Amino acid sequence: MEFCCRMTFLVEGVLLYLLLNGVANAGINKHPCDFPAIFNFGDSNSDTGGWSAAFGQAGPPHGESYFHGPAGRYCDGRLVIDFIAQSLGLPFLSPFLDALGSNFTHGANFATAGSTIRPLHQSGVSPFSLNVQWYQFSDFHRRVRAILDKTDEDGVVKKMAPKVEDFARGLYTFDIGQNDLTAGLFQNLTVEEVKESVPDIVGQFKTVIKEIYDDGGRSFWIHNTGPFGCLPYVLDRQLITAGQVDKHGCVGPYNELARYFNHQLKETVDQLREDLPKAAVTYVDVYSIKYALITKATRYGFVHPLRTCCGHGGKYNYNMNIGCGGKVKVNGEDILVGKACDDPTVMINWDGVHYTEAANKWIFDQIVSGSFSDPPTPIGFACHKQY
């Protein structure tokens, strides 16, 4: 049943992809972009090891399903950004902050867990807010140009860096904003009070996009934020009344806050298209994809959509004090209690905050065709303006 559900949806996605590519301006009359590199900005939803490099590895059982061990990701395997890279024929992105084993030939990942759009002093728990990620990118771009202008006798440095022209031809991906909203709620602000901060949040996002454009970026792929009112770490930590919970078990006002942010973000993207005449800017409605997955889980072969796969105790198998891989002392001995579930492939939520590899793959399968994008552009054609 699970296989049939997923195959049916995949076939539908392929048909839609072909349909989209068969209509005017959908890409059939244009060449694929052949992106040589990806430069990613975001939070833990697309962090491939930045936080681990800075503050310590995300330990086991993270990474167990695909990498067979910790790989810097808060997931049992691959993230959406990993599937994006694979779909474009590129290797997984090395985190900018990781000095060992990194290869930046095909781009770099500036995302780190806990990151917000606004700086740390305004919201969030990570020092690597979006403006800091842009500073890192800008310096990275400058240093690559400087290195490639010099003679590199053995060619080692050049083999590890992108070509100068790849910065203009690359795809710039963004998945950030959720932590700006939840940070306010965790600071006991009301939904309305958090809403008041949204114009400033999207305004700062807009500033960074313009800076990257001024630095040569031309192709932007921007995810909106998901229905965090359905995530265990929010459901478990917040004081929620019965009237706030919808028929799916999610917190309606929190998801409405996410939609409000997304509406403001969409208007910002529309304005960016006017302000940046040489840019191709694609807005991706990740919210609708994730909400459909959570609220119609069984249709797509998943179970227990609000329950954590890797956690410990409680209604949602989530405990903020004993997370995935967490241990407790029993008679002086460390006992693992934050264990992974038996079959992560049928679970949506991995650790209370993030999605499983299986869910990430399902989400990517809906993104790739462009059916949830504005304009409806397949990711391989995202360098072409369709508006």
N, C-alpha and C positions, 0 to 999 in steps of 0.2 A: 504493500500500500504506500509506504514511504517513498519507494523508488518510483512508482507510477506517478505520484503527486509531483515529485521534483522533475521527472522527465516531461510531464505534461506542461509544466510551467516553463521549462527550458525550451521546448518546441515552440510554445507560444512566443517566447522572447525572440527566438531566431526568426520566426515569421514576421514579427513586428520590426525586427532589425532590417529585414529585407524590404518590408513595406516602406519603412522610413527612408531607406536608401534608394527607393524607386520613385520617389516624388521629387518635385522641383525643390532645389536648394537643400536637399538632405544629404548630399554628398556623392550621388551617383555620377554627377558630371564633374566631380573634382577628384584630385588625387589624394590618397591618404597622407596625413601630415608627416609621417616618418619621424616622429619626435626622437631626437638623439639623447635626450636627457629629461629628467623630472626633478624639479625643485619643490619640495613639499614643506608646508608650514601647518602647524596644528598642535593638538594636544595628544593625550594617550590613545585616542582612536586611530592615530596614524604614527605613533612613536615606535620606531624600529630599534631603539636602543639609546636614545639621548639621555633619558632620565637615569637609566642603568649606568651609563658611562660617568655621569656626574655624581650620582648619589648611591650607587650600589645596584647590583644585578637584581632583576626580578627573578627570584629563585624558582626551583621546581615546586609544583608541576607545570608552571608556565612553559609553553613551547613543546610540550610532550607529544602532541598529536602529529606535528609535521617535522619539527626540528629535532625531536627526541631529546630535548633538553632546553634550558633557558636560552633565549635568543633576543633578549632586550624588549620583548613584546609582552603586554599584559593580555595574554590570550593563550589558548592551547596550541595555536599555530599561526597561520597567516592572517594579516589584516587586509582591509579593503585596498590600501595603498600597495600592498604586495601583489594583489591580483591585478591592479591597474598596471603596475610595472611589467608583470608577466605578459599581459595582453598586448603590450606595446613592444614585446620582444626585448625588454630591458631586464637587467639583474635587479635583485632587491636593493633598495636604497640604503647606503651606509649612513648612519647618523653622524651629523657634523661634529658632535662632541666626542665621538669615539676615535681615539688616536691609534688604536691597534687594529690591524686587519681591515682598515677602511680603504675603499676604492671609490673615488669620486668621478670616474670617467663618464658615467652616465647620470650625473646629478648628485644631489645631496639631500638629506632629510634634516630639517631644522626643528621638527616637531618634538616636544617633550611632554611627558605626562604632567597633568595638573596645570598646563598653560592656559592663560586667558588672553583675550584681546587687549584688555586694559592692563597697565602695569601693576606690579605686585602691590604697590601702596594703595591702589584703588580697589583691587579685588584679587582673589585667587591665593594659591599657596606656592606657586612656582615662580622663581625669578626670571624664567624664560618666557616672558609674555611676547606677544606678536611683534611689538616694536623691537625687542631684543633679538628675536629671530631674524628680523630684517637687518639689524646691525650686523649680525653674524654673516648673513648672506652677502651684504654689501662688501664687507671686508674680504670674504671668500672670493667674490667676483674680482675685486681689486687685486688680490694677491695672485690669483690665477693669471690675470693679464700680465702682471709684473714678472712672474716666473716664466711664462711662455715667451716673453720678450727677451729673456736672457738666454745665453748659451748653456744648455744642459748636456754636458759631454756624454754622460752615460744614459741619458734619457729616462731615468727612473722617475723623476718628478712628473715629467710630461705624460708618462704612461698611467699616472694615477689621478690626473686632473682632466676635466672636460675641456674641449676645444673652446676657444674664445667665442666662436660663432654659435656654439651650442646654447649660450645664454639667451640669445635672441630666438633661436629655433626650439627651445625646450618648452615643456608644459609645466606651468606653475599651478600646483594643486593646494587647496586650502580646506581644512576641516577643523574649525575652532569656533568657540562661542558658548558652548554648553557650560563650561566652568564659570564663565562670567555670571550666568544666571543662577546656578546652584550655589555659588559662593555667597550671593546675597541672601538666599533662603537659609543657608546654614548660619548666617550671621543674624538670623531672626528678623530679617526684613520681610514685609508683606509682599505679596505678588505685585500689588500696585506700586509699592516703593521700588521694587526691582525694575518694573516697567519704565519708571522714570529715568533709569540709567541707560536704557537701550539706545536712544539717539546718540549718546556719547560713545557707546560701545561700537556701533556700526560706523560712526564718524571716524573713529580711530582705525577701524578696519579699512575704510576707504582711503585714508591717508597712506597706509602701507602699500596698498595696491598701486596707488599713483607713484609712490617712490620706486617700486619695482619696475613699473612701466617706464619711468624716467631713466632707469638703469638698463633698459633694453628689453624687458620682458614683454611678450606680445600675446601669448596664449594662456588664458586663465580658466581654471576648472574649480568652481567654488561650491562646496557642499553646505547646505543649511544645517541646522542642528536638529537632532532627533527628539523623540518623545520621552524625555527624561523622567516624566511623571509615571513611567512604567518600569523604571529601573529599581532593583532591590535596595541599592544604597540610598536612594531617596525615600522609597516607601518605608524603609526600616527606621531611618533617622529622624524623619519629620513627624510632628504631631498632626495627624490627619483625622478629620471627622468623617463619619459614614457618608454624609451628604456630598463630600468632595470626591468620593470614589465612584468611577463610572462602572458600567456593566462588565467591563473587561478586567476590573481590579486596578486600573490606573488612576492617578490623581488628575482629575479634569482641569483644575485651575493651573496646575504646573504645565500640563501639555498646552493649555491655552497660552501660557506665557511663552513657551517655545514657538508656537505659531505666530505670536505677536512679534517676537524677535525675527522670525523668518520673513514675515511681511516687510519689516523695516529693512532687512538685509536685501530682499528682492528689489525694493525701491532704490536702495543704494547701488545695486548692480546695474539697474536701468540707467541711473545717473552716470555711472562709470562709463557706460557705452557711449554716452554723449560726450563725456569729457576726454576719453581716450580713443580718438578716431582710428588709430592703427591697431587697436587691440581686438581680439576675439574673446569675449567673456561669456562663459557658460555657467548658468546657475542650475544646480542639481538638487532636486527635492528629495533628499534623503529621509526627511521626516515621514513622508507618505509611504515610502518603501518599508521603513522600520516599523511603522505603526501597523501596516498591513500584515507584516510578518508576525508581530506580537499578538494581534487580535484575531488572526486567522491561522494560528500556528499549526493546528492539526491538518489543515488543508494542504500545507506545504511539507508535511512529514516531520514536524517538530512537536515536542510535548513540554508541559510545565513552563509556559512562556515567562512567568514572573519569578521563577525559582532559579537560584544560582546553581551552576554545576559544581564549581569549586568553592566551597565555603564551609560554614559550621553553624548549625543550630538555627532555631527560630523559624518563623513562618516561611521565610524566603530562603532558608539555608544561607543566611548572611549575618555576619557579626563584624561590626566595624573594628573591633578590638582583636579579632582573630580571623584574619583574612585568608585568602587562598595560599596554601603552603604554611599556614600558621601552626605553631606548636604550643603546648601547655606543659607545665612541669607536674609530673605525678611521681611522688616519692623520690624527688630529686632527678628524675629522668625526663628528658624532652620527648613528648609524645605528639606525633603528627595528627592534628584533628582537621585542618583545613585541606581535606582531600578532594581530588577530582571525582566526579561522578563516573559511573561505569561506562557510559556511552555519550561522550560530548557531541557526537554527530547528530543527535536528536534534540540537543539543548540549544536555546537561543542565547542565554546569558552565561558568561563564563565565571566571573568572580564577583558579581553584584554590580559592577560598573560597566564592564566591557562585554563585547559579544564574542561568541565562540568562532572558531575558524569556519565551521559549517554555516553559521549565520552570516558571517562576513562574505563567504563565497556566494550565498544566496542574494545578499544585498548587491554585490558587484554584478551578478548576472542581470539584475534589473537596470543597473546604471549603464552598462556597456553599450546598449543599443541607442541610448539617448531618449528613450521613451519617458523618462522622468526629468528631462532637462529642458531648460528654456534658454535658447531655442532648442528644438529636438535634434540635437547633434550627437551622433555616435562619437565615442571618445577618440577614436582614431582620426576623426575629422575636425577636432576641436580647434584647429588653427585657422579654420575658415569662418569668417563672419557670415551669419545667416539672418541678419536683421538689418 
